[in-house]
Amino acid sequence: MEYQIPEKIRDLVPYDPISGSYRVRLDANESYLNLSKAQIEKVFSRLETEVSYNRYPDPLAKKLCTAYAGYYGISPELVTAGNGSDELITLIYGTLFDPTMKVGTFAQDFSMYRVYAQCYGIPTVTLPKREDLTIDVDQTIQQVNSLGLSGLVFSNPCNPTGLGLTREEVLRLVQGVKALVILDEAYMDFWDQSLLQDVERFDNLLILKTCSKAIGLAGIRIGLAITNPKLSRLLKAVKSPYNVNSVSQIYGEELLRDHDYLHQAARSIRKQTVKLEAMLRRLAEQYPVLGKIYPSVTNFVYLKPQDSKAIYQGLQQQGIAIRLMGDYLRICAGSQEEQQILEQALETVLALL
């Protein structure tokens, strides 16, 4: 008997990030700051003395979760570690929802929210945003409740727009909906509107965080789910036993204990983002084809040019990778040198359009 692939996933295609060799990579919202030699040597020293490679890692990643909680000033019991936020999103869909329940997402947001829901056969409802790509909180509350949604998942600040709801707006949303709110704060280290300090108060709030952006460990793959004690215990009970490997646990723990470095890194990246946005606005005045530049509270800038594909391809030909998203472009902050290269290349491309 021939095996039939389930219809719910039959048309899915693999995630395909930009591949190839580029002199400047500004497409994946990664940190441009790599670990120093001293930081790496410190980790290697611990790996030599603390890791038995023939043994499984700590199944609850207790030291990692404690270091994370210490950095953000929350209780370790609220924190569950995962192999990146993506694993935690699939865990949440697979255990807290089922195909009889509907989950709301927004029109412009992280695309994998819908893909992972589709894999589990969970229906999603796409909620609209305003014309300026911001979220109407009152309208969202009304739609979530009137449509009988069981969950609402969104990023704040938003990937890809770079826009964000204030803490007060998100609190009003959480309090107003009769649904589990999965709040992805992957980029909140660049802003100051987090709900981490409030999460324990609510039975319908689950916050996702990552070590891939401001913390700079995209290659190590660490995500965190932070929620009330009852839900946190449940996540720990249903997750894979050894989902975060020993090497990642030590890398994450070591870096999360270096508070001064993390604060400095976030400030540096944010400073470069402000410079990037200012540069794009200057070029947009000179070359109107660059179009609308959206204000950002993250480590990237979102824009809507008159011809996004031409700009994307022009930069690609000069060895610069950015993200093409339909009619929009997303460019993440780079080092001072990388952004100077981008500016020169972008001006060359725009002059030909």
C-alpha positions as CSV (number, residue, x, y, z in Angstrom):
1,M,0.0,0.0,0.0
2,E,1.4,3.4,-1.0
3,Y,1.9,5.9,1.8
4,Q,0.0,9.1,1.3
5,I,1.4,12.3,2.7
6,P,-1.2,14.1,4.9
7,E,-3.0,16.8,3.0
8,K,-2.3,19.3,5.8
9,I,1.4,19.3,5.0
10,R,1.4,18.2,1.3
11,D,2.1,21.6,-0.1
12,L,4.7,22.8,2.4
13,V,8.1,23.7,1.1
14,P,11.4,23.7,3.1
15,Y,12.5,26.9,4.8
16,D,15.0,28.4,2.4
17,P,17.2,31.2,3.8
18,I,19.6,33.0,1.6
19,S,22.5,30.7,0.8
20,G,25.8,31.3,-0.9
21,S,28.8,33.5,-0.1
22,Y,28.2,37.2,0.6
23,R,30.6,39.9,1.8
24,V,27.9,41.4,4.0
25,R,25.0,39.4,5.5
26,L,22.1,41.6,6.7
27,D,19.2,39.2,6.0
28,A,18.6,37.1,9.2
29,N,18.4,39.6,12.0
30,E,21.5,38.1,13.7
31,S,23.9,39.9,15.9
32,Y,27.0,41.2,14.1
33,L,28.9,40.8,17.4
34,N,30.7,37.4,17.7
35,L,32.0,36.1,20.9
36,S,35.5,37.2,21.9
37,K,38.4,34.8,22.1
38,A,38.4,35.2,25.9
39,Q,34.7,34.3,26.1
40,I,35.2,31.2,23.9
41,E,38.2,30.1,25.9
42,K,36.2,30.4,29.1
43,V,33.5,28.2,27.7
44,F,36.0,25.7,26.4
45,S,37.6,25.5,29.8
46,R,34.3,24.6,31.3
47,L,33.5,22.0,28.6
48,E,36.8,20.2,29.4
49,T,36.0,19.9,33.0
50,E,32.2,19.7,33.2
51,V,30.9,17.8,30.1
52,S,30.9,14.1,29.7
53,Y,30.1,13.7,26.1
54,N,28.9,10.1,26.6
55,R,26.3,11.3,29.1
56,Y,23.0,13.0,28.4
57,P,22.6,16.7,29.4
58,D,20.6,18.0,32.3
59,P,17.1,17.4,31.1
60,L,15.7,20.6,32.7
61,A,18.8,22.8,31.9
62,K,18.6,24.1,35.4
63,K,21.8,26.2,35.5
64,L,20.9,27.7,32.1
65,C,17.3,28.6,33.3
66,T,18.7,30.0,36.6
67,A,21.2,32.2,34.7
68,Y,18.5,33.4,32.4
69,A,16.1,34.1,35.3
70,G,18.9,36.0,37.1
71,Y,19.6,38.2,34.2
72,Y,16.0,39.2,33.8
73,G,15.1,39.3,37.5
74,I,12.4,36.5,37.4
75,S,12.0,33.2,39.2
76,P,13.7,30.2,37.5
77,E,10.6,28.1,38.0
78,L,8.9,30.1,35.3
79,V,11.5,29.3,32.7
80,T,11.6,26.3,30.3
81,A,14.5,25.9,27.9
82,G,14.3,24.7,24.4
83,N,16.4,24.1,21.3
84,G,15.5,27.5,19.9
85,S,12.1,29.2,20.1
86,D,10.9,27.2,17.1
87,E,11.0,24.0,19.1
88,L,9.0,25.6,21.9
89,I,6.4,26.9,19.4
90,T,5.9,23.4,18.0
91,L,5.7,22.1,21.6
92,I,3.0,24.6,22.5
93,Y,1.0,23.8,19.4
94,G,1.3,20.1,19.9
95,T,0.3,20.1,23.6
96,L,-1.8,23.1,24.4
97,F,-4.0,23.1,21.2
98,D,-5.7,20.5,19.0
99,P,-7.5,20.6,15.6
100,T,-10.8,21.6,17.3
101,M,-9.2,24.9,18.5
102,K,-8.4,28.0,16.4
103,V,-5.4,30.2,16.8
104,G,-5.1,33.8,15.6
105,T,-2.0,35.3,13.9
106,F,-1.5,38.6,12.2
107,A,-1.2,39.4,8.6
108,Q,2.5,40.6,8.7
109,D,4.3,38.6,11.4
110,F,6.7,35.6,11.7
111,S,5.5,33.2,9.0
112,M,6.4,30.0,10.9
113,Y,3.5,30.6,13.4
114,R,1.1,29.5,10.7
115,V,3.4,26.8,9.3
116,Y,3.8,25.0,12.6
117,A,0.1,25.2,13.3
118,Q,-0.6,23.7,9.9
119,C,1.7,20.8,10.7
120,Y,-0.5,20.0,13.7
121,G,-3.7,20.5,11.8
122,I,-4.6,23.5,13.9
123,P,-6.7,26.1,12.0
124,T,-5.3,29.6,12.0
125,V,-7.2,32.9,11.5
126,T,-5.3,35.8,10.1
127,L,-6.2,39.0,11.9
128,P,-5.7,42.3,10.1
129,K,-3.5,45.2,11.0
130,R,-4.0,48.9,10.3
131,E,-2.8,50.3,7.1
132,D,0.3,51.6,8.9
133,L,1.0,48.0,10.0
134,T,0.3,48.6,13.7
135,I,-2.1,46.5,15.8
136,D,-5.5,47.9,16.8
137,V,-5.8,46.4,20.3
138,D,-9.5,47.0,20.8
139,Q,-10.4,45.5,17.4
140,T,-8.1,42.5,18.1
141,I,-9.8,41.8,21.5
142,Q,-13.2,42.0,19.8
143,Q,-12.2,39.6,17.0
144,V,-10.4,37.1,19.2
145,N,-13.5,36.8,21.4
146,S,-16.2,36.9,18.7
147,L,-14.4,34.3,16.6
148,G,-13.9,32.0,19.6
149,L,-10.2,31.8,19.2
150,S,-8.4,29.6,21.7
151,G,-5.0,31.2,21.2
152,L,-3.3,34.3,19.8
153,V,0.4,34.3,18.8
154,F,2.3,37.3,17.7
155,S,5.8,38.9,18.0
156,N,6.3,42.1,19.9
157,P,8.2,44.0,18.7
158,C,7.1,42.6,15.4
159,N,9.2,40.7,13.0
160,P,9.2,41.8,10.2
161,T,7.8,45.4,10.7
162,G,10.0,46.5,13.6
163,L,7.0,48.1,15.2
164,G,5.8,47.3,18.7
165,L,2.9,47.6,21.2
166,T,3.7,49.2,24.5
167,R,3.6,47.2,27.7
168,E,0.2,48.8,28.7
169,E,-1.3,47.9,25.3
170,V,-0.2,44.3,25.5
171,L,-1.5,44.0,29.1
172,R,-4.9,45.3,28.0
173,L,-4.9,42.7,25.2
174,V,-4.0,39.9,27.6
175,Q,-6.6,40.9,30.0
176,G,-9.3,41.4,27.3
177,V,-9.1,38.1,25.4
178,K,-10.5,34.8,26.4
179,A,-7.6,32.9,24.9
180,L,-4.0,31.9,25.6
181,V,-1.7,34.7,24.4
182,I,1.7,33.5,23.1
183,L,3.8,36.6,23.1
184,D,7.1,36.3,21.2
185,E,9.5,38.8,22.6
186,A,12.5,37.8,20.5
187,Y,13.5,41.4,19.9
188,M,12.4,42.9,23.2
189,D,16.1,43.2,24.4
190,F,16.3,46.2,22.1
191,W,13.2,47.9,23.7
192,D,11.9,48.4,27.2
193,Q,8.3,47.2,27.1
194,S,8.6,43.6,28.2
195,L,5.9,41.7,30.1
196,L,8.4,39.3,31.8
197,Q,7.8,41.0,35.1
198,D,4.0,40.5,34.7
199,V,3.9,37.0,33.4
200,E,3.3,35.3,36.7
201,R,0.1,37.2,37.3
202,F,-1.7,35.7,34.3
203,D,-3.0,32.2,33.5
204,N,-3.3,33.0,29.8
205,L,0.1,34.5,29.0
206,L,3.2,32.6,27.7
207,I,6.2,34.6,26.6
208,L,8.8,33.3,24.2
209,K,12.4,34.6,24.3
210,T,15.6,33.8,22.4
211,C,19.3,33.9,22.7
212,S,19.7,34.4,18.9
213,K,19.3,38.2,18.6
214,A,20.7,40.6,21.2
215,I,22.5,37.8,23.1
216,G,24.3,36.7,19.9
217,L,24.0,32.9,20.2
218,A,22.1,32.1,17.0
219,G,24.4,29.3,16.2
220,I,23.9,27.7,19.6
221,R,20.1,27.5,19.4
222,I,18.6,28.4,22.7
223,G,15.0,29.5,23.2
224,L,13.1,30.1,26.5
225,A,9.4,29.9,27.4
226,I,8.3,31.9,30.4
227,T,4.9,31.5,31.9
228,N,3.0,31.0,35.2
229,P,4.2,28.1,37.5
230,K,1.3,25.8,36.6
231,L,1.9,26.1,32.8
232,S,5.6,26.0,33.2
233,R,5.5,22.7,35.0
234,L,3.3,21.3,32.2
235,L,5.8,22.4,29.5
236,K,8.6,20.7,31.4
237,A,6.5,17.6,31.7
238,V,5.7,17.3,27.9
239,K,8.9,18.5,26.3
240,S,11.6,16.1,25.0
241,P,13.8,15.0,28.0
242,Y,17.2,16.1,26.7
243,N,16.2,18.9,24.2
244,V,19.1,21.3,25.0
245,N,22.5,19.8,24.5
246,S,25.3,20.1,27.1
247,V,27.4,22.5,25.0
248,S,24.6,24.9,24.4
249,Q,23.7,24.9,28.1
250,I,27.2,26.0,29.1
251,Y,27.5,28.6,26.3
252,G,24.1,30.1,27.3
253,E,24.8,29.9,31.0
254,E,28.2,31.5,30.7
255,L,27.0,34.4,28.5
256,L,23.9,35.1,30.6
257,R,26.0,35.6,33.7
258,D,28.0,38.3,31.9
259,H,25.4,41.1,32.5
260,D,27.7,44.0,31.6
261,Y,28.6,42.5,28.3
262,L,24.9,41.8,27.4
263,H,23.8,45.3,28.2
264,Q,26.7,46.7,26.2
265,A,26.0,44.5,23.2
266,A,22.3,45.4,23.1
267,R,23.1,49.1,23.3
268,S,25.7,48.8,20.5
269,I,23.3,46.9,18.2
270,R,20.6,49.4,18.9
271,K,22.9,52.3,18.2
272,Q,23.7,50.8,14.8
273,T,20.0,50.3,14.0
274,V,19.3,54.0,14.7
275,K,22.2,54.8,12.3
276,L,20.8,52.4,9.7
277,E,17.3,53.9,9.9
278,A,18.7,57.4,9.6
279,M,20.9,56.4,6.6
280,L,17.9,54.9,4.8
281,R,15.8,58.0,5.4
282,R,18.5,60.2,4.0
283,L,18.7,58.0,0.9
284,A,14.9,58.0,0.6
285,E,14.9,61.8,0.4
286,Q,17.5,61.7,-2.3
287,Y,16.0,58.7,-4.1
288,P,12.2,58.5,-3.7
289,V,12.2,55.1,-5.2
290,L,13.4,53.8,-1.9
291,G,9.9,54.4,-0.6
292,K,8.6,54.3,2.9
293,I,10.9,53.6,5.9
294,Y,9.1,52.3,9.0
295,P,10.4,53.3,12.4
296,S,12.0,50.5,14.3
297,V,12.5,49.5,18.0
298,T,14.5,46.4,17.0
299,N,17.8,45.5,15.3
300,F,16.4,45.8,11.8
301,V,14.5,48.2,9.6
302,Y,11.5,47.5,7.4
303,L,10.9,49.5,4.2
304,K,8.5,49.5,1.2
305,P,10.3,50.6,-1.9
306,Q,8.7,51.2,-5.3
307,D,10.6,48.2,-6.7
308,S,11.7,46.0,-3.8
309,K,12.9,43.1,-6.1
310,A,15.2,45.4,-8.2
311,I,16.8,46.8,-5.1
312,Y,17.2,43.3,-3.6
313,Q,18.8,41.9,-6.7
314,G,21.0,44.9,-7.2
315,L,22.4,44.5,-3.7
316,Q,22.7,40.8,-4.2
317,Q,24.9,41.4,-7.3
318,Q,27.2,43.4,-5.1
319,G,27.5,40.7,-2.5
320,I,25.1,42.1,0.1
321,A,22.3,39.9,1.4
322,I,19.1,41.5,2.7
323,R,15.6,40.0,3.1
324,L,13.0,40.3,0.3
325,M,9.5,40.0,1.6
326,G,7.1,40.6,-1.3
327,D,6.7,44.4,-1.8
328,Y,8.9,45.0,1.3
329,L,12.6,44.7,2.3
330,R,14.0,44.0,5.7
331,I,17.6,45.0,6.6
332,C,19.2,44.2,9.9
333,A,21.8,46.3,11.6
334,G,25.5,45.5,10.8
335,S,28.8,46.7,12.0
336,Q,29.9,50.3,11.2
337,E,32.0,48.9,8.3
338,E,29.1,46.7,7.0
339,Q,26.7,49.6,7.0
340,Q,29.1,51.8,5.2
341,I,29.4,49.1,2.5
342,L,25.6,48.8,2.4
343,E,25.2,52.6,2.0
344,Q,27.7,52.8,-0.9
345,A,26.1,49.8,-2.7
346,L,22.6,51.0,-2.1
347,E,23.3,54.4,-3.5
348,T,24.8,52.8,-6.6
349,V,21.7,50.6,-7.1
350,L,19.2,53.5,-6.5
351,A,21.0,55.7,-9.0
352,L,20.3,53.2,-11.7
353,L,16.5,52.9,-11.0
